[in-house]
Amino acid sequence: MKKTIKDLYGSAILFFYFLKWPYLVGYPFLYLNGLNQNLILDLLWLICLVLVIKDIFTMIKNREINRCKKRNKTK
């Protein structure tokens, strides 16, 4: 049972790491071209959207931290 959970967790990490951007962009395109609405696919798209927003927020936060460190070193 533990191995199965670890395998599912690893698969989810790989899926969301490599496919969040293509899925975020591609799913609305498919939906507009006639894909039937599916609750599971909609939830996956929302999860990808949240992860992309989190990545952007983290990138901005890290950039600000690095700027503060550089300012403190020059003083």
Secondary structure by P-SEA (a helix, b strand, c coil): caaaaaaaaaaaaaaaaccaaaaaacaaaaaaacccccaaaaaaaaaaaaaaaaaaaaaaaaaaaaaaaaaaaac
